[in-house]
Amino acid sequence: MSYSDKEQWYRQIIMDHYNLPRNKGLVDSESYTTVHLKNPSCGDDLKIQIELVGDIITDIRYEGSGCAICCSSASMLTENVKNKSVQAAEKIISNFSLMITGQLGYDEDILGEAISLQGVAHLPPRIKCATLGYKALERLLLKSNIDDEDIQEVK
Ligand code: ZN
């Protein structure tokens, strides 16, 4: 596949998730935990909700509004980590972080359709858009604080 074919194909994946979001809409249940993050520089506003049974993410939902990169990235993330272990999800998060910041050595196979966001590494202002869902999931899984001064957590 030529470079431009690949770009075209990646764009189609991104628009498909934007137009037909997967796992969208939150559930009102005590077995779920939710994190709400905002990326004020772009206006992205995202909630990620997970249900953990033991070590497995048995369900993951999202709700929010924002640019196509933010929303489609969250949609792809939910598809990729659903029914996976916490450890597998952490591996996906760290590999995505390498890819989206333009570093080498990430595993394309475990990123699933998120590989379509590869080009965002060349668009620094959009990196936070693509990463917002991952930051929220990381916060849910590791209970870690948001280590990014530009991203706000809504309590
Ligand atoms: Zn955005």
Backbone and ligand atoms as CSV (ligand in chain L), in Angstrom:
chain,resi,resn,atom,element,x,y,z
A,1,MET,N,N,0.842,-1.193,0.000
A,1,MET,CA,C,0.000,0.000,0.000
A,1,MET,C,C,0.886,1.255,0.000
A,2,SER,N,N,0.568,2.207,-0.846
A,2,SER,CA,C,1.384,3.425,-0.885
A,2,SER,C,C,1.082,4.286,0.354
A,3,TYR,N,N,1.949,5.244,0.569
A,3,TYR,CA,C,1.801,6.111,1.732
A,3,TYR,C,C,0.442,6.816,1.718
A,4,SER,N,N,0.050,7.330,0.548
A,4,SER,CA,C,-1.206,8.082,0.512
A,4,SER,C,C,-2.432,7.166,0.643
A,5,ASP,N,N,-2.330,5.923,0.147
A,5,ASP,CA,C,-3.421,4.955,0.340
A,5,ASP,C,C,-3.615,4.673,1.819
A,6,LYS,N,N,-2.485,4.527,2.500
A,6,LYS,CA,C,-2.513,4.239,3.925
A,6,LYS,C,C,-3.164,5.407,4.686
A,7,GLU,N,N,-2.761,6.626,4.326
A,7,GLU,CA,C,-3.330,7.821,4.951
A,7,GLU,C,C,-4.848,7.871,4.753
A,8,GLN,N,N,-5.255,7.548,3.532
A,8,GLN,CA,C,-6.667,7.554,3.171
A,8,GLN,C,C,-7.442,6.521,4.006
A,9,TRP,N,N,-6.848,5.343,4.119
A,9,TRP,CA,C,-7.461,4.247,4.863
A,9,TRP,C,C,-7.565,4.608,6.349
A,10,TYR,N,N,-6.499,5.188,6.881
A,10,TYR,CA,C,-6.507,5.596,8.292
A,10,TYR,C,C,-7.603,6.636,8.531
A,11,ARG,N,N,-7.733,7.573,7.587
A,11,ARG,CA,C,-8.745,8.620,7.741
A,11,ARG,C,C,-10.153,8.006,7.756
A,12,GLN,N,N,-10.334,6.981,6.927
A,12,GLN,CA,C,-11.638,6.301,6.892
A,12,GLN,C,C,-11.962,5.629,8.221
A,13,ILE,N,N,-10.962,5.008,8.831
A,13,ILE,CA,C,-11.181,4.352,10.136
A,13,ILE,C,C,-11.580,5.403,11.172
A,14,ILE,N,N,-10.855,6.527,11.176
A,14,ILE,CA,C,-11.129,7.597,12.151
A,14,ILE,C,C,-12.557,8.133,11.964
A,15,MET,N,N,-12.948,8.403,10.720
A,15,MET,CA,C,-14.283,8.951,10.472
A,15,MET,C,C,-15.383,7.927,10.764
A,16,ASP,N,N,-15.071,6.649,10.545
A,16,ASP,CA,C,-16.042,5.598,10.838
A,16,ASP,C,C,-16.357,5.564,12.345
A,17,HIS,N,N,-15.309,5.664,13.167
A,17,HIS,CA,C,-15.537,5.662,14.622
A,17,HIS,C,C,-16.202,6.953,15.088
A,18,TYR,N,N,-15.928,8.044,14.376
A,18,TYR,CA,C,-16.557,9.318,14.744
A,18,TYR,C,C,-18.054,9.288,14.408
A,19,ASN,N,N,-18.368,8.733,13.246
A,19,ASN,CA,C,-19.768,8.704,12.800
A,19,ASN,C,C,-20.585,7.586,13.449
A,20,LEU,N,N,-19.930,6.484,13.750
A,20,LEU,CA,C,-20.612,5.333,14.362
A,20,LEU,C,C,-19.875,4.930,15.633
A,21,PRO,N,N,-19.972,5.763,16.665
A,21,PRO,CA,C,-19.188,5.491,17.876
A,21,PRO,C,C,-19.562,4.165,18.536
A,22,ARG,N,N,-18.543,3.426,18.987
A,22,ARG,CA,C,-18.749,2.150,19.669
A,22,ARG,C,C,-18.772,2.391,21.188
A,23,ASN,N,N,-19.614,1.638,21.878
A,23,ASN,CA,C,-19.672,1.679,23.348
A,23,ASN,C,C,-19.951,3.084,23.893
A,24,LYS,N,N,-20.737,3.856,23.174
A,24,LYS,CA,C,-21.051,5.214,23.612
A,24,LYS,C,C,-22.303,5.216,24.480
A,25,GLY,N,N,-22.272,6.040,25.514
A,25,GLY,CA,C,-23.410,6.142,26.424
A,25,GLY,C,C,-23.078,5.471,27.740
A,26,LEU,N,N,-23.279,6.195,28.840
A,26,LEU,CA,C,-22.910,5.648,30.148
A,26,LEU,C,C,-24.041,4.807,30.721
A,27,VAL,N,N,-23.669,3.960,31.686
A,27,VAL,CA,C,-24.614,3.088,32.353
A,27,VAL,C,C,-24.783,3.606,33.783
A,28,ASP,N,N,-25.990,3.571,34.288
A,28,ASP,CA,C,-26.219,3.998,35.659
A,28,ASP,C,C,-26.196,2.769,36.570
A,29,SER,N,N,-24.998,2.403,37.019
A,29,SER,CA,C,-24.863,1.205,37.845
A,29,SER,C,C,-23.699,1.372,38.803
A,30,GLU,N,N,-23.877,0.858,40.011
A,30,GLU,CA,C,-22.828,0.987,41.022
A,30,GLU,C,C,-21.615,0.104,40.729
A,31,SER,N,N,-21.753,-0.826,39.800
A,31,SER,CA,C,-20.605,-1.685,39.508
A,31,SER,C,C,-19.624,-1.020,38.532
A,32,TYR,N,N,-19.965,0.198,38.091
A,32,TYR,CA,C,-19.076,0.929,37.180
A,32,TYR,C,C,-18.398,2.085,37.914
A,33,THR,N,N,-17.169,2.404,37.481
A,33,THR,CA,C,-16.519,3.624,37.964
A,33,THR,C,C,-16.221,4.518,36.763
A,34,THR,N,N,-16.286,5.819,37.022
A,34,THR,CA,C,-16.215,6.796,35.934
A,34,THR,C,C,-15.170,7.863,36.227
A,35,VAL,N,N,-14.478,8.297,35.183
A,35,VAL,CA,C,-13.582,9.456,35.280
A,35,VAL,C,C,-13.988,10.445,34.192
A,36,HIS,N,N,-13.991,11.720,34.567
A,36,HIS,CA,C,-14.402,12.790,33.654
A,36,HIS,C,C,-13.220,13.747,33.447
A,37,LEU,N,N,-12.733,13.832,32.216
A,37,LEU,CA,C,-11.590,14.700,31.918
A,37,LEU,C,C,-11.947,15.718,30.835
A,38,LYS,N,N,-11.268,16.861,30.929
A,38,LYS,CA,C,-11.441,17.899,29.911
A,38,LYS,C,C,-10.094,18.329,29.357
A,39,ASN,N,N,-10.094,18.633,28.088
A,39,ASN,CA,C,-8.912,19.159,27.419
A,39,ASN,C,C,-9.291,20.549,26.913
A,40,PRO,N,N,-9.132,21.588,27.778
A,40,PRO,CA,C,-9.667,22.915,27.450
A,40,PRO,C,C,-9.076,23.520,26.177
A,41,SER,N,N,-7.847,23.150,25.809
A,41,SER,CA,C,-7.235,23.775,24.635
A,41,SER,C,C,-8.022,23.462,23.366
A,42,CYS,N,N,-8.743,22.335,23.358
A,42,CYS,CA,C,-9.528,21.979,22.166
A,42,CYS,C,C,-11.026,21.984,22.454
A,43,GLY,N,N,-11.402,21.883,23.741
A,43,GLY,CA,C,-12.820,21.811,24.089
A,43,GLY,C,C,-13.322,20.385,24.220
A,44,ASP,N,N,-12.399,19.422,24.243
A,44,ASP,CA,C,-12.808,18.026,24.390
A,44,ASP,C,C,-13.245,17.760,25.826
A,45,ASP,N,N,-14.344,17.041,25.955
A,45,ASP,CA,C,-14.932,16.739,27.259
A,45,ASP,C,C,-15.346,15.275,27.216
A,46,LEU,N,N,-14.700,14.454,28.062
A,46,LEU,CA,C,-14.858,13.016,27.911
A,46,LEU,C,C,-15.031,12.317,29.259
A,47,LYS,N,N,-15.999,11.402,29.290
A,47,LYS,CA,C,-16.154,10.528,30.458
A,47,LYS,C,C,-15.871,9.107,30.011
A,48,ILE,N,N,-15.049,8.410,30.779
A,48,ILE,CA,C,-14.793,6.997,30.509
A,48,ILE,C,C,-15.276,6.218,31.735
A,49,GLN,N,N,-15.984,5.146,31.472
A,49,GLN,CA,C,-16.588,4.354,32.539
A,49,GLN,C,C,-16.210,2.882,32.329
A,50,ILE,N,N,-15.780,2.239,33.416
A,50,ILE,CA,C,-15.442,0.812,33.276
A,50,ILE,C,C,-16.122,-0.022,34.346
A,51,GLU,N,N,-16.331,-1.270,33.993
A,51,GLU,CA,C,-16.765,-2.267,34.964
A,51,GLU,C,C,-15.644,-3.294,35.047
A,52,LEU,N,N,-15.109,-3.448,36.260
A,52,LEU,CA,C,-14.026,-4.403,36.483
A,52,LEU,C,C,-14.575,-5.577,37.263
A,53,VAL,N,N,-14.338,-6.777,36.750
A,53,VAL,CA,C,-14.677,-7.978,37.504
A,53,VAL,C,C,-13.366,-8.727,37.700
A,54,GLY,N,N,-12.886,-8.709,38.949
A,54,GLY,CA,C,-11.555,-9.254,39.210
A,54,GLY,C,C,-10.554,-8.405,38.458
A,55,ASP,N,N,-9.826,-9.037,37.565
A,55,ASP,CA,C,-8.768,-8.371,36.831
A,55,ASP,C,C,-9.201,-8.052,35.392
A,56,ILE,N,N,-10.468,-8.270,35.079
A,56,ILE,CA,C,-10.921,-8.117,33.694
A,56,ILE,C,C,-11.847,-6.904,33.531
A,57,ILE,N,N,-11.588,-6.146,32.472
A,57,ILE,CA,C,-12.472,-5.022,32.126
A,57,ILE,C,C,-13.649,-5.619,31.354
A,58,THR,N,N,-14.720,-5.912,32.070
A,58,THR,CA,C,-15.842,-6.603,31.419
A,58,THR,C,C,-16.694,-5.652,30.583
A,59,ASP,N,N,-16.622,-4.350,30.912
A,59,ASP,CA,C,-17.326,-3.377,30.072
A,59,ASP,C,C,-16.613,-2.043,30.159
A,60,ILE,N,N,-16.664,-1.314,29.085
A,60,ILE,CA,C,-16.114,0.046,29.061
A,60,ILE,C,C,-16.996,0.893,28.173
A,61,ARG,N,N,-17.379,2.069,28.674
A,61,ARG,CA,C,-18.292,2.955,27.964
A,61,ARG,C,C,-17.652,4.348,27.911
A,62,TYR,N,N,-18.116,5.166,27.004
A,62,TYR,CA,C,-17.669,6.556,27.046
A,62,TYR,C,C,-18.807,7.468,26.652
A,63,GLU,N,N,-18.651,8.723,27.058
A,63,GLU,CA,C,-19.633,9.745,26.710
A,63,GLU,C,C,-18.855,11.035,26.608
A,64,GLY,N,N,-19.234,11.883,25.705
A,64,GLY,CA,C,-18.533,13.142,25.645
A,64,GLY,C,C,-18.714,13.838,24.333
A,65,SER,N,N,-18.052,14.980,24.253
A,65,SER,CA,C,-18.102,15.740,23.019
A,65,SER,C,C,-16.717,16.296,22.773
A,66,GLY,N,N,-16.423,16.507,21.528
A,66,GLY,CA,C,-15.109,17.035,21.199
A,66,GLY,C,C,-14.825,16.839,19.736
A,67,CYS,N,N,-13.555,16.990,19.400
A,67,CYS,CA,C,-13.175,16.883,17.993
A,67,CYS,C,C,-13.193,15.416,17.545
A,68,ALA,N,N,-13.096,15.212,16.242
A,68,ALA,CA,C,-13.148,13.861,15.672
A,68,ALA,C,C,-12.020,12.997,16.212
A,69,ILE,N,N,-10.852,13.571,16.415
A,69,ILE,CA,C,-9.719,12.766,16.886
A,69,ILE,C,C,-9.970,12.255,18.301
A,70,CYS,N,N,-10.472,13.125,19.160
A,70,CYS,CA,C,-10.748,12.731,20.543
A,70,CYS,C,C,-11.836,11.654,20.612
A,71,CYS,N,N,-12.945,11.887,19.929
A,71,CYS,CA,C,-14.087,10.970,20.017
A,71,CYS,C,C,-13.776,9.629,19.358
A,72,SER,N,N,-13.149,9.655,18.198
A,72,SER,CA,C,-12.856,8.387,17.527
A,72,SER,C,C,-11.785,7.620,18.288
A,73,SER,N,N,-10.841,8.312,18.865
A,73,SER,CA,C,-9.806,7.635,19.645
A,73,SER,C,C,-10.426,6.920,20.845
A,74,ALA,N,N,-11.365,7.582,21.516
A,74,ALA,CA,C,-12.037,6.969,22.675
A,74,ALA,C,C,-12.839,5.748,22.239
A,75,SER,N,N,-13.514,5.859,21.096
A,75,SER,CA,C,-14.304,4.741,20.577
A,75,SER,C,C,-13.404,3.532,20.275
A,76,MET,N,N,-12.280,3.776,19.628
A,76,MET,CA,C,-11.334,2.685,19.313
A,76,MET,C,C,-10.777,2.063,20.587
A,77,LEU,N,N,-10.473,2.922,21.556
A,77,LEU,CA,C,-9.931,2.428,22.824
A,77,LEU,C,C,-10.907,1.472,23.507
A,78,THR,N,N,-12.191,1.847,23.535
A,78,THR,CA,C,-13.158,0.987,24.230
A,78,THR,C,C,-13.230,-0.385,23.557
A,79,GLU,N,N,-13.211,-0.401,22.226
A,79,GLU,CA,C,-13.263,-1.685,21.524
A,79,GLU,C,C,-12.031,-2.534,21.821
A,80,ASN,N,N,-10.902,-1.863,21.912
A,80,ASN,CA,C,-9.643,-2.602,22.055
A,80,ASN,C,C,-9.440,-3.187,23.456
A,81,VAL,N,N,-9.913,-2.514,24.495
A,81,VAL,CA,C,-9.623,-3.015,25.851
A,81,VAL,C,C,-10.765,-3.816,26.476
A,82,LYS,N,N,-11.922,-3.816,25.827
A,82,LYS,CA,C,-13.062,-4.536,26.396
A,82,LYS,C,C,-12.749,-6.032,26.501
A,83,ASN,N,N,-13.044,-6.594,27.665
A,83,ASN,CA,C,-12.794,-8.009,27.975
A,83,ASN,C,C,-11.310,-8.377,28.060
A,84,LYS,N,N,-10.462,-7.349,28.220
A,84,LYS,CA,C,-9.041,-7.633,28.432
A,84,LYS,C,C,-8.700,-7.406,29.908
A,85,SER,N,N,-7.536,-7.944,30.296
A,85,SER,CA,C,-7.100,-7.775,31.683
A,85,SER,C,C,-6.545,-6.365,31.884
A,86,VAL,N,N,-6.458,-5.972,33.150
A,86,VAL,CA,C,-5.889,-4.670,33.496
A,86,VAL,C,C,-4.465,-4.578,32.959
A,87,GLN,N,N,-3.723,-5.664,33.100
A,87,GLN,CA,C,-2.332,-5.673,32.643
A,87,GLN,C,C,-2.241,-5.470,31.125
A,88,ALA,N,N,-3.120,-6.126,30.386
A,88,ALA,CA,C,-3.133,-5.972,28.923
A,88,ALA,C,C,-3.510,-4.540,28.549
A,89,ALA,N,N,-4.458,-3.959,29.283
A,89,ALA,CA,C,-4.878,-2.575,29.011
A,89,ALA,C,C,-3.740,-1.596,29.286
A,90,GLU,N,N,-2.988,-1.849,30.346
A,90,GLU,CA,C,-1.857,-0.970,30.667
A,90,GLU,C,C,-0.806,-1.026,29.562
A,91,LYS,N,N,-0.640,-2.198,28.991
A,91,LYS,CA,C,0.321,-2.371,27.903
A,91,LYS,C,C,-0.141,-1.586,26.663
A,92,ILE,N,N,-1.453,-1.624,26.406
A,92,ILE,CA,C,-2.008,-0.869,25.287
A,92,ILE,C,C,-1.796,0.632,25.512
A,93,ILE,N,N,-2.053,1.086,26.749
A,93,ILE,CA,C,-1.888,2.508,27.072
A,93,ILE,C,C,-0.435,2.946,26.848
A,94,SER,N,N,0.522,2.150,27.316
A,94,SER,CA,C,1.924,2.568,27.198
A,94,SER,C,C,2.399,2.523,25.738
A,95,ASN,N,N,1.917,1.555,24.976
A,95,ASN,CA,C,2.291,1.491,23.558
A,95,ASN,C,C,1.655,2.632,22.765
A,96,PHE,N,N,0.422,2.985,23.108
A,96,PHE,CA,C,-0.244,4.105,22.440
A,96,PHE,C,C,0.508,5.403,22.727
A,97,SER,N,N,0.949,5.533,23.974
A,97,SER,CA,C,1.678,6.731,24.366
A,97,SER,C,C,2.972,6.893,23.555
A,98,LEU,N,N,3.668,5.791,23.315
A,98,LEU,CA,C,4.882,5.836,22.483
A,98,LEU,C,C,4.535,6.274,21.060
A,99,MET,N,N,3.494,5.645,20.498
A,99,MET,CA,C,3.128,5.943,19.108
A,99,MET,C,C,2.724,7.405,18.935
A,100,ILE,N,N,1.871,7.876,19.839
A,100,ILE,CA,C,1.259,9.188,19.662
A,100,ILE,C,C,2.254,10.326,19.916
A,101,THR,N,N,3.346,10.007,20.615
A,101,THR,CA,C,4.375,11.025,20.840
A,101,THR,C,C,5.540,10.843,19.859
A,102,GLY,N,N,5.323,9.995,18.852
A,102,GLY,CA,C,6.306,9.873,17.781
A,102,GLY,C,C,7.550,9.089,18.138
A,103,GLN,N,N,7.458,8.244,19.158
A,103,GLN,CA,C,8.616,7.440,19.545
A,103,GLN,C,C,8.555,6.068,18.871
A,104,LEU,N,N,9.698,5.429,18.822
A,104,LEU,CA,C,9.779,4.121,18.174
A,104,LEU,C,C,9.628,3.012,19.216
A,105,GLY,N,N,9.475,1.794,18.704
A,105,GLY,CA,C,9.501,0.638,19.595
A,105,GLY,C,C,8.155,0.213,20.130
A,106,TYR,N,N,7.068,0.762,19.579
A,106,TYR,CA,C,5.752,0.311,20.046
A,106,TYR,C,C,5.290,-0.887,19.208
A,107,ASP,N,N,4.367,-1.629,19.781
A,107,ASP,CA,C,3.862,-2.846,19.157
A,107,ASP,C,C,2.564,-2.517,18.403
A,108,GLU,N,N,2.645,-2.469,17.074
A,108,GLU,CA,C,1.477,-2.103,16.261
A,108,GLU,C,C,0.322,-3.072,16.460
A,109,ASP,N,N,0.638,-4.343,16.655
A,109,ASP,CA,C,-0.407,-5.373,16.705
A,109,ASP,C,C,-1.373,-5.194,17.868
A,110,ILE,N,N,-0.871,-4.760,19.011
A,110,ILE,CA,C,-1.771,-4.659,20.162
A,110,ILE,C,C,-2.581,-3.352,20.155
A,111,LEU,N,N,-2.242,-2.427,19.249
A,111,LEU,CA,C,-2.950,-1.147,19.229
A,111,LEU,C,C,-4.267,-1.200,18.458
A,112,GLY,N,N,-4.483,-2.259,17.705
A,112,GLY,CA,C,-5.730,-2.389,16.952
A,112,GLY,C,C,-5.907,-1.223,15.991
A,113,GLU,N,N,-7.143,-0.762,15.864
A,113,GLU,CA,C,-7.424,0.312,14.908
A,113,GLU,C,C,-6.812,1.650,15.322
A,114,ALA,N,N,-6.376,1.752,16.565
A,114,ALA,CA,C,-5.759,2.998,17.037
A,114,ALA,C,C,-4.508,3.343,16.231
A,115,ILE,N,N,-3.992,2.377,15.511
A,115,ILE,CA,C,-2.834,2.619,14.652
A,115,ILE,C,C,-3.159,3.697,13.614
A,116,SER,N,N,-4.454,3.864,13.326
A,116,SER,CA,C,-4.872,4.882,12.355
A,116,SER,C,C,-4.578,6.301,12.841
A,117,LEU,N,N,-4.280,6.449,14.139
A,117,LEU,CA,C,-4.001,7.780,14.695
A,117,LEU,C,C,-2.500,8.105,14.699
A,118,GLN,N,N,-1.716,7.230,14.084
A,118,GLN,CA,C,-0.266,7.388,13.991
A,118,GLN,C,C,0.166,8.799,13.586
A,119,GLY,N,N,-0.534,9.341,12.564
A,119,GLY,CA,C,-0.162,10.634,12.005
A,119,GLY,C,C,-0.326,11.792,12.969
A,120,VAL,N,N,-1.087,11.576,14.048
A,120,VAL,CA,C,-1.313,12.642,15.034
A,120,VAL,C,C,0.004,13.055,15.702
A,121,ALA,N,N,0.979,12.137,15.701
A,121,ALA,CA,C,2.295,12.452,16.282
A,121,ALA,C,C,2.925,13.673,15.606
A,122,HIS,N,N,2.489,13.937,14.361
A,122,HIS,CA,C,3.029,15.092,13.637
A,122,HIS,C,C,2.175,16.341,13.840
A,123,LEU,N,N,1.150,16.252,14.670
A,123,LEU,CA,C,0.240,17.373,14.926
A,123,LEU,C,C,0.202,17.638,16.434
A,124,PRO,N,N,1.284,18.211,16.974
A,124,PRO,CA,C,1.388,18.327,18.439
A,124,PRO,C,C,0.139,18.818,19.178
A,125,PRO,N,N,-0.606,19.832,18.653
A,125,PRO,CA,C,-1.769,20.276,19.434
A,125,PRO,C,C,-2.859,19.204,19.560
A,126,ARG,N,N,-2.845,18.221,18.645
A,126,ARG,CA,C,-3.893,17.197,18.682
A,126,ARG,C,C,-3.525,15.974,19.520
A,127,ILE,N,N,-2.275,15.905,19.965
A,127,ILE,CA,C,-1.839,14.725,20.728
A,127,ILE,C,C,-2.699,14.560,21.983
A,128,LYS,N,N,-2.990,15.680,22.647
A,128,LYS,CA,C,-3.804,15.608,23.869
A,128,LYS,C,C,-5.236,15.156,23.562
A,129,CYS,N,N,-5.728,15.512,22.382
A,129,CYS,CA,C,-7.069,15.073,21.961
A,129,CYS,C,C,-7.096,13.544,21.876
A,130,ALA,N,N,-6.110,13.001,21.185
A,130,ALA,CA,C,-6.070,11.553,20.956
A,130,ALA,C,C,-5.829,10.777,22.244
A,131,THR,N,N,-5.160,11.425,23.199
A,131,THR,CA,C,-4.735,10.728,24.419
A,131,THR,C,C,-5.737,10.826,25.560
A,132,LEU,N,N,-6.726,11.709,25.443
A,132,LEU,CA,C,-7.620,11.992,26.575
A,132,LEU,C,C,-8.289,10.725,27.132
A,133,GLY,N,N,-8.817,9.882,26.261
A,133,GLY,CA,C,-9.462,8.651,26.710
A,133,GLY,C,C,-8.485,7.720,27.426
A,134,TYR,N,N,-7.258,7.676,26.931
A,134,TYR,CA,C,-6.227,6.810,27.529
A,134,TYR,C,C,-5.847,7.309,28.922
A,135,LYS,N,N,-5.783,8.653,29.047
A,135,LYS,CA,C,-5.471,9.248,30.363
A,135,LYS,C,C,-6.571,8.884,31.360
A,136,ALA,N,N,-7.813,8.935,30.892
A,136,ALA,CA,C,-8.943,8.622,31.771
A,136,ALA,C,C,-8.902,7.154,32.190
A,137,LEU,N,N,-8.598,6.276,31.247
A,137,LEU,CA,C,-8.540,4.847,31.573
A,137,LEU,C,C,-7.391,4.566,32.538
A,138,GLU,N,N,-6.273,5.219,32.301
A,138,GLU,CA,C,-5.112,5.056,33.180
A,138,GLU,C,C,-5.469,5.483,34.609
A,139,ARG,N,N,-6.192,6.579,34.707
A,139,ARG,CA,C,-6.625,7.092,36.015
A,139,ARG,C,C,-7.544,6.058,36.699
A,140,LEU,N,N,-8.422,5.450,35.926
A,140,LEU,CA,C,-9.350,4.451,36.477
A,140,LEU,C,C,-8.619,3.189,36.921
A,141,LEU,N,N,-7.644,2.758,36.151
A,141,LEU,CA,C,-6.979,1.490,36.441
A,141,LEU,C,C,-5.912,1.621,37.508
A,142,LEU,N,N,-5.147,2.697,37.444
A,142,LEU,CA,C,-4.000,2.827,38.349
A,142,LEU,C,C,-4.273,3.797,39.488
A,143,LYS,N,N,-5.443,4.449,39.436
A,143,LYS,CA,C,-5.803,5.474,40.426
A,143,LYS,C,C,-4.735,6.565,40.494
A,144,SER,N,N,-3.974,6.682,39.404
A,144,SER,CA,C,-2.900,7.667,39.383
A,144,SER,C,C,-3.484,9.053,39.134
A,145,ASN,N,N,-2.747,10.063,39.530
A,145,ASN,CA,C,-3.199,11.421,39.273
A,145,ASN,C,C,-2.906,11.780,37.826
A,146,ILE,N,N,-3.628,12.767,37.323
A,146,ILE,CA,C,-3.393,13.228,35.959
A,146,ILE,C,C,-2.124,14.079,35.987
A,147,ASP,N,N,-1.097,13.591,35.292
A,147,ASP,CA,C,0.204,14.258,35.373
A,147,ASP,C,C,0.388,15.262,34.236
A,148,ASP,N,N,-0.728,15.824,33.769
A,148,ASP,CA,C,-0.659,16.742,32.639
A,148,ASP,C,C,-1.394,18.012,33.026
A,149,GLU,N,N,-0.654,19.113,33.101
A,149,GLU,CA,C,-1.254,20.345,33.610
A,149,GLU,C,C,-2.331,20.914,32.683
A,150,ASP,N,N,-2.344,20.494,31.405
A,150,ASP,CA,C,-3.342,21.021,30.472
A,150,ASP,C,C,-4.657,20.236,30.518
A,151,ILE,N,N,-4.634,19.069,31.153
A,151,ILE,CA,C,-5.847,18.254,31.208
A,151,ILE,C,C,-6.470,18.383,32.606
A,152,GLN,N,N,-7.770,18.678,32.618
A,152,GLN,CA,C,-8.452,18.893,33.892
A,152,GLN,C,C,-9.362,17.715,34.219
A,153,GLU,N,N,-9.344,17.345,35.497
A,153,GLU,CA,C,-10.285,16.316,35.938
A,153,GLU,C,C,-11.486,17.002,36.570
A,154,VAL,N,N,-12.673,16.602,36.163
A,154,VAL,CA,C,-13.914,17.158,36.711
A,154,VAL,C,C,-14.388,16.178,37.768
A,155,LYS,N,N,-14.518,16.656,39.015
A,155,LYS,CA,C,-14.924,15.734,40.095
A,155,LYS,C,C,-16.411,15.858,40.372
L,1,ZN,ZN,ZN,-9.671,17.749,20.384
